[in-house]
Amino acid sequence: MELLNAVPDSFKAADATKAQRFCLDEVIQFTLKMLSPITPHISLYLWQEFTESEGDDFENSWPTFNEEFLQLEEFQLIIQVNGKVRGKENISVDTEQAQLEILAKENENVKKILANQPIKKVIYIKEKLINFVI
């Protein structure tokens, strides 16, 4: 139970503040929810003892999925030259491919390698990497 070891002892003390007790309750509830697929019977028993309920809310209390939180504003673009990683840049998601190429060519390591060499092909995988073939 290393997860519970991270909870400060002051949260468990008798003179803990209301906020600390609330945080401790949340930790216990989330721990029981996470353990329920592995140890369903003991988790349900502990949930009933802890919340003093019948356990009906235990099954229905899983967090809901919100796709809005998965939307990224930027990503890390991996810059390659001839298949070897030469740099990484944090780029906004709505940046166009032409602008990405310009930004990638301005990277110090890439600039040294591409100096006065013609680029035969540019391979771009959206929101992942750009590869310059020379």
C-alpha positions as CSV (number, residue, x, y, z in Angstrom):
1,M,0.0,0.0,0.0
2,E,2.7,2.5,-1.0
3,L,0.0,4.7,-2.3
4,L,-1.2,5.4,1.2
5,N,2.4,6.0,2.4
6,A,2.3,9.2,0.5
7,V,-0.4,10.6,2.7
8,P,1.1,12.9,5.3
9,D,0.8,11.8,8.9
10,S,-0.8,15.2,9.8
11,F,-3.8,14.2,7.8
12,K,-4.3,11.1,10.0
13,A,-3.7,12.9,13.3
14,A,-6.6,13.6,15.7
15,D,-6.1,17.4,15.4
16,A,-6.3,17.4,11.5
17,T,-8.1,20.2,9.9
18,K,-11.4,19.7,8.1
19,A,-9.6,20.1,4.7
20,Q,-7.0,17.5,5.7
21,R,-9.7,15.0,6.8
22,F,-11.6,15.6,3.5
23,C,-8.4,14.8,1.5
24,L,-7.8,11.7,3.6
25,D,-11.4,10.5,2.9
26,E,-10.9,11.1,-0.8
27,V,-7.7,9.1,-0.8
28,I,-9.4,6.2,1.0
29,Q,-12.4,6.2,-1.3
30,F,-10.3,6.4,-4.5
31,T,-8.0,3.6,-3.2
32,L,-11.0,1.4,-2.5
33,K,-12.3,2.1,-6.0
34,M,-9.0,1.2,-7.6
35,L,-8.7,-2.0,-5.5
36,S,-12.3,-3.2,-6.3
37,P,-11.4,-5.0,-9.6
38,I,-8.7,-6.9,-7.9
39,T,-10.3,-7.6,-4.5
40,P,-14.0,-6.9,-5.0
41,H,-15.4,-8.4,-1.8
42,I,-13.0,-6.9,0.7
43,S,-13.2,-3.5,-1.1
44,L,-17.0,-3.6,-0.9
45,Y,-16.9,-4.5,2.8
46,L,-14.4,-1.7,3.6
47,W,-16.5,0.7,1.5
48,Q,-19.6,-0.1,3.5
49,E,-17.8,0.3,6.8
50,F,-16.2,3.5,5.7
51,T,-19.2,5.2,4.2
52,E,-21.8,3.5,6.3
53,S,-23.9,2.8,3.2
54,E,-25.3,-0.4,1.7
55,G,-22.8,-0.3,-1.1
56,D,-25.1,0.6,-3.9
57,D,-23.2,3.8,-4.6
58,F,-19.9,1.8,-4.7
59,E,-20.6,0.3,-8.2
60,N,-22.0,3.5,-9.6
61,S,-19.4,5.9,-8.2
62,W,-16.7,5.5,-10.9
63,P,-15.5,8.7,-12.4
64,T,-17.0,9.7,-15.7
65,F,-15.0,10.1,-18.9
66,N,-14.7,13.6,-20.2
67,E,-13.2,13.9,-23.6
68,E,-12.6,17.6,-23.2
69,F,-9.7,17.0,-20.9
70,L,-7.9,14.8,-23.5
71,Q,-7.5,17.7,-26.1
72,L,-3.9,18.8,-26.3
73,E,-2.9,22.4,-27.0
74,E,0.6,21.5,-28.1
75,F,2.7,18.4,-28.8
76,Q,6.3,17.5,-29.0
77,L,7.5,17.3,-32.6
78,I,10.4,14.9,-33.2
79,I,12.8,16.2,-35.9
80,Q,14.7,13.6,-37.8
81,V,17.3,13.8,-40.5
82,N,17.7,10.6,-42.5
83,G,15.8,8.7,-39.8
84,K,18.0,9.8,-36.9
85,V,16.5,12.0,-34.2
86,R,18.2,15.4,-34.3
87,G,15.9,17.5,-32.2
88,K,12.6,18.0,-30.5
89,E,10.3,21.1,-30.4
90,N,7.1,21.8,-28.6
91,I,4.6,22.9,-31.2
92,S,1.0,24.2,-31.2
93,V,-1.5,21.6,-32.5
94,D,-3.0,24.0,-35.0
95,T,0.3,24.8,-36.8
96,E,0.4,24.1,-40.5
97,Q,2.8,21.6,-42.1
98,A,4.7,24.3,-44.0
99,Q,5.3,26.3,-40.8
100,L,6.4,23.1,-39.1
101,E,9.1,22.5,-41.7
102,I,10.4,26.1,-41.3
103,L,10.5,25.7,-37.5
104,A,12.2,22.3,-37.8
105,K,14.8,23.6,-40.1
106,E,15.6,26.4,-37.6
107,N,16.6,23.9,-34.9
108,E,20.3,24.2,-34.2
109,N,21.3,20.5,-34.7
110,V,19.1,20.2,-37.9
111,K,20.5,23.5,-39.2
112,K,24.1,22.2,-39.0
113,I,23.3,18.9,-40.8
114,L,21.1,20.5,-43.5
115,A,23.6,23.2,-44.3
116,N,23.9,23.5,-48.1
117,Q,22.4,20.1,-48.7
118,P,19.4,19.6,-50.9
119,I,16.4,17.9,-49.3
120,K,15.1,15.1,-51.4
121,K,12.0,14.3,-49.4
122,V,10.1,15.5,-46.3
123,I,8.1,12.9,-44.4
124,Y,5.6,14.3,-41.9
125,I,3.5,12.3,-39.5
126,K,0.8,14.5,-38.1
127,E,1.5,15.6,-34.5
128,K,4.4,13.2,-34.2
129,L,7.5,13.7,-36.3
130,I,9.0,15.2,-39.3
131,N,11.9,13.5,-41.2
132,F,14.1,15.3,-43.8
133,V,15.7,12.9,-46.3
134,I,18.9,14.3,-47.8
